[in-house]
Amino acid sequence: MEPARIHLHRAVCRARPRIPGLYSQGTLDRQTPEEFAKGARITDLADKQGFVVMLPRQKESANPWRCWNWFESRTMNGKGEAAIVASQIRTVRRMYRCHRKRVLVAGMSAGGALAAVMGVRYPGLVRAVAVHSGLACGAAKSPLSAIAVMATGPEQDVAKIADAARAEGSPEVRVPLLAVHGGSDAIVAPRHAVELVRQYLHLNGRVMTGDATATPPQRLRPCPRPTPRRGRRCRAAAPKWSVSGEATAGSSHASSR
């Protein structure tokens, strides 16, 4: 993995006495951090909202499509690429004095799958996760089964993986999840969003009711706006959005995403 791209918002550059948050984003297939930053305008948002952006860069030698190897056993278990990204987050957080409780990891496609791994394996480091068209941690057992798993669903119980991770870590730590998935995604089955939510509910000590194999709902209500009665923070553990008519976040796939 090559050095990550770092964007410092204007408040940090001007040395204002404010503790910034840290946002780490996994990019799409064959997409460089520079291309992602330009298309998503994440650096503009960082300047407005006041946070540091870290965009990890994948080596072509590690994956010819520059995808994150979310399907490798070492990465799924918190080692490999997950450990490298965790080390980068710690370095950036320390270097720019980012708030420990304001570290968000997000990703699309393979980047979303890696983001899901980070939340499960590093709950003390990563405080929130956002996944677009991704998969749960441990959805595939090996690179050989990754493509089939993407099209059909996890080949192992991802909730049990979360239960084991929770038992090994600190049960009081909470990692909120936002899952977004296209209802017409033909590359990564929409079922993965349901399984991802189920995994994070277990990670946060909650149990998902109903049949997780059922067709995902077309739309769920967003987290309600804060009100004096509800308090200042929304307590939703794992909201999910299913976008009607949207396909996958990436379109060119000759190997695992």
C-alpha positions as CSV (number, residue, x, y, z in Angstrom):
1,M,0.0,0.0,0.0
2,E,1.3,3.4,-1.0
3,P,1.3,6.5,1.2
4,A,-2.2,8.0,1.7
5,R,-3.2,11.4,0.5
6,I,-3.9,13.8,3.3
7,H,-6.1,16.9,3.0
8,L,-5.9,19.5,5.8
9,H,-8.9,21.8,6.1
10,R,-8.3,25.5,6.3
11,A,-8.8,25.7,10.0
12,V,-5.9,23.3,10.6
13,C,-3.7,25.1,8.0
14,R,-4.3,28.4,9.9
15,A,-3.5,26.8,13.2
16,R,-6.8,27.6,14.8
17,P,-7.3,26.1,18.3
18,R,-9.9,23.5,17.2
19,I,-9.6,19.8,17.5
20,P,-10.5,18.4,14.0
21,G,-12.1,15.1,13.2
22,L,-10.6,12.6,10.8
23,Y,-12.3,11.1,7.8
24,S,-10.8,8.1,5.9
25,Q,-12.3,7.1,2.6
26,G,-11.8,3.9,0.6
27,T,-12.0,4.7,-3.1
28,L,-13.6,2.8,-6.1
29,D,-12.1,0.4,-8.5
30,R,-9.1,1.8,-10.5
31,Q,-9.7,5.2,-8.9
32,T,-6.9,7.2,-7.5
33,P,-7.4,9.3,-4.3
34,E,-7.1,12.4,-6.4
35,E,-9.8,11.3,-8.8
36,F,-12.1,10.4,-5.9
37,A,-11.5,13.7,-4.1
38,K,-12.3,15.7,-7.3
39,G,-15.5,13.7,-8.0
40,A,-16.9,13.5,-4.5
41,R,-15.7,17.1,-3.5
42,I,-14.9,15.7,-0.1
43,T,-12.1,18.2,0.3
44,D,-14.5,21.1,-0.2
45,L,-16.7,19.6,2.5
46,A,-13.8,19.2,4.8
47,D,-13.0,22.9,4.5
48,K,-16.6,23.8,5.3
49,Q,-17.1,21.3,8.2
50,G,-13.7,21.3,9.6
51,F,-12.1,17.9,9.4
52,V,-9.0,16.2,8.1
53,V,-9.4,13.8,5.1
54,M,-7.2,10.7,4.6
55,L,-7.4,8.8,1.3
56,P,-5.5,5.5,1.4
57,R,-3.8,4.6,-1.9
58,Q,-3.8,1.0,-3.1
59,K,-0.8,-0.4,-5.1
60,E,-1.4,-1.9,-8.5
61,S,1.0,-4.7,-7.5
62,A,-1.4,-5.6,-4.6
63,N,-4.4,-5.7,-6.8
64,P,-4.5,-5.1,-10.6
65,W,-7.8,-3.2,-10.3
66,R,-6.4,-1.2,-7.3
67,C,-9.2,-2.6,-5.2
68,W,-8.9,-3.3,-1.5
69,N,-8.5,-7.0,-0.8
70,W,-11.4,-7.3,1.6
71,F,-11.7,-11.0,0.8
72,E,-8.3,-12.0,2.1
73,S,-8.3,-13.8,5.5
74,R,-5.6,-11.5,7.0
75,T,-7.5,-8.4,6.2
76,M,-10.8,-9.8,7.4
77,N,-9.1,-10.6,10.7
78,G,-7.8,-7.1,11.1
79,K,-4.4,-7.7,9.8
80,G,-3.0,-7.1,6.2
81,E,-4.5,-4.0,4.6
82,A,-6.8,-3.3,7.6
83,A,-3.8,-3.1,9.9
84,I,-2.0,-0.8,7.4
85,V,-5.0,1.6,7.2
86,A,-5.3,1.5,11.0
87,S,-1.6,2.5,11.3
88,Q,-2.1,5.3,8.9
89,I,-5.1,6.6,10.8
90,R,-3.2,6.6,14.1
91,T,-0.3,8.5,12.4
92,V,-2.5,11.1,10.9
93,R,-4.6,11.5,14.1
94,R,-1.4,12.0,16.2
95,M,0.3,14.3,13.6
96,Y,-2.7,16.6,13.3
97,R,-4.1,16.2,16.8
98,C,-7.5,14.9,15.6
99,H,-10.1,14.1,18.1
100,R,-10.1,10.4,19.1
101,K,-13.9,10.2,19.2
102,R,-14.3,11.8,15.8
103,V,-12.7,9.3,13.5
104,L,-15.0,8.2,10.6
105,V,-14.2,5.5,8.0
106,A,-16.2,5.4,4.8
107,G,-16.0,3.6,1.5
108,M,-17.7,2.5,-1.7
109,S,-17.7,-1.0,-3.2
110,A,-14.4,-2.7,-2.2
111,G,-13.6,0.4,-0.1
112,G,-16.9,-0.1,1.7
113,A,-16.1,-3.7,2.4
114,L,-12.8,-2.6,3.9
115,A,-14.5,0.2,5.9
116,A,-16.8,-2.5,7.4
117,V,-13.8,-4.5,8.4
118,M,-12.3,-1.5,10.1
119,G,-15.3,-0.9,12.3
120,V,-15.5,-4.6,13.4
121,R,-11.8,-5.1,14.0
122,Y,-10.9,-1.6,15.3
123,P,-13.9,-0.4,17.3
124,G,-11.7,1.7,19.7
125,L,-10.0,3.5,16.8
126,V,-12.9,3.8,14.4
127,R,-15.9,5.6,15.9
128,A,-18.3,5.4,13.0
129,V,-18.6,3.7,9.6
130,A,-20.4,4.6,6.3
131,V,-20.7,2.0,3.6
132,H,-22.0,2.4,0.0
133,S,-22.5,-0.8,-2.0
134,G,-20.2,-2.8,0.2
135,L,-20.2,-6.1,2.1
136,A,-20.0,-7.1,5.8
137,C,-16.7,-8.1,7.4
138,G,-16.0,-11.8,6.6
139,A,-18.7,-12.1,3.9
140,A,-16.4,-14.2,1.7
141,K,-14.1,-16.9,3.1
142,S,-11.5,-16.6,0.3
143,P,-10.6,-14.7,-2.9
144,L,-11.9,-17.7,-4.9
145,S,-15.5,-17.3,-3.6
146,A,-15.5,-13.4,-3.5
147,I,-17.3,-12.9,-6.9
148,A,-20.0,-15.5,-6.2
149,V,-20.5,-14.0,-2.7
150,M,-20.9,-10.5,-4.2
151,A,-23.8,-11.7,-6.4
152,T,-25.5,-14.0,-3.9
153,G,-24.8,-13.0,-0.3
154,P,-22.4,-13.9,2.5
155,E,-21.2,-17.5,2.7
156,Q,-20.8,-17.4,6.5
157,D,-22.7,-15.9,9.4
158,V,-21.4,-12.4,9.6
159,A,-23.4,-11.7,12.8
160,K,-21.3,-14.4,14.6
161,I,-18.1,-12.6,13.5
162,A,-19.4,-9.5,15.1
163,D,-20.4,-11.4,18.3
164,A,-16.9,-12.8,18.5
165,A,-15.3,-9.4,17.9
166,R,-17.5,-7.8,20.6
167,A,-16.6,-10.5,23.1
168,E,-12.9,-10.0,22.5
169,G,-13.1,-6.2,22.7
170,S,-14.9,-3.7,25.0
171,P,-18.7,-4.2,25.0
172,E,-19.3,-0.6,25.9
173,V,-17.8,0.7,22.7
174,R,-20.4,1.6,20.1
175,V,-19.7,1.9,16.3
176,P,-22.6,3.5,14.4
177,L,-23.1,2.4,10.8
178,L,-24.7,4.1,7.8
179,A,-25.4,1.6,5.0
180,V,-26.4,2.8,1.5
181,H,-27.1,0.4,-1.3
182,G,-28.7,0.6,-4.8
183,G,-31.9,-1.4,-5.2
184,S,-30.8,-2.4,-8.8
185,D,-27.3,-3.3,-8.0
186,A,-26.4,-6.3,-10.2
187,I,-22.8,-6.6,-9.0
188,V,-23.2,-6.5,-5.2
189,A,-26.6,-8.0,-4.2
190,P,-28.7,-5.6,-2.1
191,R,-29.0,-8.4,0.5
192,H,-25.4,-7.5,1.6
193,A,-26.8,-4.2,3.0
194,V,-29.2,-6.2,5.2
195,E,-26.4,-8.5,6.4
196,L,-24.1,-5.6,7.0
197,V,-26.7,-3.9,9.2
198,R,-27.3,-7.2,11.0
199,Q,-23.6,-7.5,11.7
200,Y,-23.3,-4.0,13.1
201,L,-26.4,-4.4,15.3
202,H,-24.7,-7.5,16.8
203,L,-21.4,-5.5,17.1
204,N,-23.3,-2.9,19.1
205,G,-25.1,-5.4,21.3
206,R,-28.4,-5.4,19.5
207,V,-30.3,-8.0,17.7
208,M,-32.0,-7.5,14.4
209,T,-35.7,-8.7,14.3
210,G,-37.3,-10.3,11.3
211,D,-35.8,-12.4,8.4
212,A,-32.4,-11.0,7.4
213,T,-32.7,-12.9,4.1
214,A,-35.8,-11.1,3.0
215,T,-35.9,-8.5,0.3
216,P,-34.6,-5.2,1.7
217,P,-37.2,-2.4,2.0
218,Q,-37.2,0.2,-0.7
219,R,-36.8,3.0,1.8
220,L,-36.3,3.5,5.6
221,R,-36.9,6.6,7.5
222,P,-33.7,8.7,8.1
223,C,-32.5,9.3,11.6
224,P,-34.8,12.0,13.0
225,R,-33.5,15.5,13.5
226,P,-32.5,16.3,17.1
227,T,-35.2,17.9,19.2
228,P,-35.3,19.0,22.9
229,R,-37.1,15.8,23.8
230,R,-34.8,13.5,22.0
231,G,-31.6,15.2,23.2
232,R,-28.7,16.5,21.1
233,R,-27.6,13.2,19.6
234,C,-29.4,10.6,17.5
235,R,-29.1,7.1,18.9
236,A,-29.7,5.1,15.8
237,A,-27.1,2.2,15.7
238,A,-27.3,1.2,12.1
239,P,-29.6,3.1,9.7
240,K,-29.9,1.8,6.2
241,W,-30.9,3.5,2.9
242,S,-32.0,1.5,-0.1
243,V,-31.9,3.8,-3.2
244,S,-34.5,2.8,-5.7
245,G,-33.2,2.3,-9.2
246,E,-29.5,2.9,-8.3
247,A,-27.0,0.4,-9.6
248,T,-23.6,-0.3,-8.2
249,A,-21.1,2.4,-7.3
250,G,-18.6,1.0,-9.9
251,S,-19.2,-0.6,-13.3
252,S,-15.9,-2.2,-14.5
253,H,-15.2,-5.5,-12.9
254,A,-12.9,-8.3,-14.2
255,S,-11.9,-9.5,-10.8
256,S,-13.0,-9.2,-7.2
257,R,-13.9,-5.6,-6.3
